[in-house]
């Protein structure tokens, strides 16, 4: 039987993957139009960041309870975005001029890692 925390972890995985894909498409549009991301898109990024840390926290709880993913790389797909977010925040001023291009890559990478995390989690 799957616990409520495990169900939440699965739900957030799909929500996060979809949100990052939308953020990637939106950022790519800004990049193509040579526009800086609007305030709403920047709020979207923060929402995606929050989902990443929520997902990591839920995964850590499950790991602490003895539940292990089907593949060791599953943990890597969860931790990598969390570290990338810290690096992004630390270099916020230097990436500002090319925010749309950087965030297009980041959002699509997070969505891709989300897909891989979902696949390896069920493996």
C-alpha positions as CSV (number, residue, x, y, z in Angstrom):
1,X,0.0,0.0,0.0
2,X,1.3,3.4,-0.9
3,X,1.4,6.0,1.9
4,X,0.0,9.5,1.7
5,X,3.5,10.9,1.6
6,X,4.4,8.6,-1.3
7,X,1.3,9.7,-3.2
8,X,2.2,13.3,-2.6
9,X,5.7,12.6,-3.9
10,X,4.3,11.1,-7.1
11,X,1.8,14.0,-7.5
12,X,4.4,16.7,-7.0
13,X,6.7,14.9,-9.4
14,X,4.1,15.2,-12.2
15,X,3.2,18.7,-11.2
16,X,6.8,19.8,-11.1
17,X,7.6,18.3,-14.4
18,X,4.7,20.0,-16.1
19,X,5.3,23.3,-14.4
20,X,9.0,23.3,-15.5
21,X,8.0,22.4,-19.1
22,X,5.6,25.3,-19.2
23,X,8.3,27.5,-17.7
24,X,10.7,26.3,-20.4
25,X,8.3,27.1,-23.2
26,X,7.4,30.5,-21.8
27,X,11.1,31.3,-21.3
28,X,11.9,30.1,-24.9
29,X,9.3,32.5,-26.2
30,X,10.9,35.4,-24.3
31,X,14.3,34.3,-25.5
32,X,13.1,34.2,-29.1
33,X,11.5,37.6,-28.8
34,X,14.6,38.9,-27.1
35,X,12.6,40.0,-24.1
36,X,13.4,39.8,-20.4
37,X,11.0,37.5,-18.6
38,X,8.0,39.3,-17.2
39,X,7.4,39.5,-13.4
40,X,4.8,36.8,-13.7
41,X,7.3,34.4,-15.3
42,X,9.8,35.1,-12.6
43,X,7.1,34.2,-10.0
44,X,6.6,31.0,-12.0
45,X,10.3,30.2,-11.6
46,X,10.0,30.7,-7.8
47,X,7.0,28.4,-7.8
48,X,9.0,25.8,-9.7
49,X,11.8,26.2,-7.2
50,X,9.4,25.6,-4.3
51,X,8.1,22.5,-6.0
52,X,11.7,21.2,-6.3
53,X,12.4,21.6,-2.6
54,X,9.0,20.2,-1.7
55,X,9.8,17.2,-3.9
56,X,13.3,16.8,-2.3
57,X,11.7,17.0,1.2
58,X,9.1,14.4,0.4
59,X,11.8,12.1,-1.1
60,X,14.0,12.6,2.0
61,X,11.1,11.6,4.2
62,X,10.4,8.5,2.1
63,X,14.1,7.6,2.1
64,X,14.3,8.1,5.9
65,X,11.4,5.7,6.2
66,X,13.3,3.0,4.4
67,X,11.7,3.3,0.9
68,X,14.3,3.2,-1.8
69,X,13.9,4.1,-5.5
70,X,14.2,1.5,-8.2
71,X,17.4,3.1,-9.4
72,X,20.1,5.1,-7.5
73,X,20.1,7.8,-10.2
74,X,16.6,8.7,-9.0
75,X,18.1,10.5,-6.0
76,X,20.5,12.3,-8.3
77,X,17.6,13.6,-10.4
78,X,16.1,15.1,-7.2
79,X,19.2,16.6,-5.7
80,X,20.7,18.1,-8.9
81,X,17.9,20.7,-9.4
82,X,18.1,21.7,-5.7
83,X,21.8,22.5,-6.1
84,X,21.3,24.2,-9.5
85,X,18.8,26.6,-7.8
86,X,21.3,27.6,-5.2
87,X,23.9,28.3,-7.9
88,X,21.3,30.3,-9.9
89,X,20.4,32.4,-6.8
90,X,24.1,33.0,-6.0
91,X,24.8,34.2,-9.6
92,X,21.5,36.1,-10.0
93,X,23.1,39.4,-11.0
94,X,25.5,37.9,-13.6
95,X,22.7,36.0,-15.4
96,X,20.3,38.9,-15.4
97,X,21.2,40.1,-19.0
98,X,20.6,36.6,-20.4
99,X,17.8,35.4,-18.0
100,X,15.5,34.1,-20.7
101,X,18.2,31.9,-22.3
102,X,19.5,30.6,-19.0
103,X,16.0,29.9,-17.6
104,X,14.9,28.2,-20.9
105,X,17.8,25.7,-20.5
106,X,17.2,25.3,-16.7
107,X,13.4,24.8,-17.0
108,X,13.8,22.2,-19.8
109,X,16.6,20.5,-17.9
110,X,14.4,20.3,-14.7
111,X,11.5,19.0,-16.8
112,X,13.8,16.3,-18.3
113,X,15.1,15.3,-15.0
114,X,11.5,15.1,-13.7
115,X,10.7,12.7,-16.5
116,X,13.7,10.6,-15.7
117,X,13.0,10.8,-12.0
118,X,9.5,9.5,-12.6
119,X,10.8,6.7,-14.8
120,X,13.5,5.6,-12.4
121,X,11.1,6.0,-9.4
122,X,8.8,3.4,-10.9
123,X,11.6,1.1,-12.0
